[in-house]
Amino acid sequence: MKNPKTARTVLTFALSMAIPVAGIAQISATAIAPTPIAEVATPAATEIAPTPVIETAPTSAMAVVPLDWQGKLRFHAESAFGPWAVAGIGAYAGFLQEINSPKEWGQGDAAYGERFASTAAWAGIHGVLAFSLDSTLHEDPRYYRSQIPGFWHRSAHALRGTLLTRTDSGGETLSVWRIGSAYGAAYISNLWYPDRLDTARQGFVDGSITLGFGLASNLGSEFWPDIKNKLFHRK
């Protein structure tokens, strides 16, 4: 790895880790008090989130308790490094090992460790950026299920929940936390990949794949509880 690229990687990663400080500081300044309560595709595991909030129709802000910054930190930490997420990281690293991607890293235990560490680092960067953005911009990262019946309506609701997000005050806005973290993590993590993969085009592709995984996660959150209830004959 060339020295200029190594320095750029370290600097960019350090800047991404410093963002939460600014976000938390802004929260304190605005007096929001804590609430009591490709070749390389990005892994779906890091999109595993805590149980979604159930939304009743209409979609106006109802009795939803907003997350404070500590709650958002826990949310993203679980999404990145919860038990299921770590298992997914390991499985995804195994998949990359199987298809020998990137081929420059070769095979063997050391190569698998490199792929595992790379995927885990991506998950960490993604979580840091997501937490930084939703804390600073007062966005709610949770997915709210729809109770309006109809497969297509609920599927459209899941898509809408990928591109738009609730705010802490109960409104709705562009999901900057999701979009920014998806593309930001893709471009940053590609810095330590071989030069042929460290391109603007590959970063865009990887970021778009991450958004696709976000949609898949929302669809799972929307429909899986119903499927599970039917499988276990729950009313």
Buried (B, 14 or more C-beta within 10 A) or exposed (E): EEEEEEEBBEEBBEEBBEBBEEBBEBBEEEEBEEEEEBBBBBBBBBBBBBEBBEBEEEBEEEEBEBBBBEBBBBBBBBBBBBEEBBEBBBBBBEBBBEEEBBEEBEEEEEBBEBBBEBBBBBBBBBBBBBBBBBBBBBBBBBBBBBEEEEEEEBBEBBEBBBEEBBBBEBEBBEBBBBBBBBBBBBBBBBBBBBEEBBEEEBBBBBBBBBBBBBBBBBBBBBBEBEEEEEEEEEE
